[in-house]
Every structure is written in C-alpha cells, then in structure tokens.
Amino acid sequence: SLLWQESVVTTKTPIKNAIERLNKVGIKIALVLDDNQVLLGTISDGDFRRGMLRGLTLADPVEDIMNRNPRTVRENASRIEILDLMDNTKILQIPVVNEQNQVIGMHLWDEISAQTKHSNVMVIMAGVRLPIV
C-alpha cells in the first residue's frame, strides 16, 4: 500500500494539518520525515490526544507531540515477525525502513493479517460408496 506516502509530514507541520491528513488517508498514523525521507518519528491518535491534554493547540508543530522512537521493521522482515510485533505491541501500522532509516513502505494490520486467507483451497471428497437399494 502506498497510502503511507500521503501521511508524511515534517517536524514543522501544524498539528491541525497532520490531523486533516490522517482523516483523509485513514491509516491512523502520520510519519514525520526529513528532506531525505529519514524517519524522525510517528504520530498516532493517542499522541494527538496527549498533546491536547498538555495544552498544545492545533497550530503547534507536530514535533511537539511525535513519538521519536517508533517501532519499525526492515524490508526483509518475515510476515510472522511483523505479525508477532504487531500482536505484542498492539501497533497496527509499522513503517518499513532501510539501513539509512529512510521509509520505504508501511505494513498495515488489515493488509498483512488478511494474507492468511489462501486462494488455493481444495476440497477432497472421500468416502465409502454405498450400494443403491
């Protein structure tokens, strides 16, 4: 999914703009990147709420509320590792980063958990043939 690209903000983006972007995209996480696509932090609904409770306004920059140590995975992480991480941390969106910590993708729970449905289902019908009376 490339939706994550629409959730990108900078440290100076006003909180209001980040909220509007999240509402539009619908993935429940904003990514704070620098000019080189390096991940500086993430912002979730909870980060917005905590910021408001601390007295921040919608005009304040997102750097005041962002999580500076977000969970991430590398592109070679296995599906099982990602599902385990999501399950253990209750985080439903995990950015994928390269060795330079640049964001190259995003794993979303809805997408990665849905892959367990197999399209190659077979039904083997076996039984005893009964005589017709």
Disulfide bonds with the S-S distance in Angstrom:
none
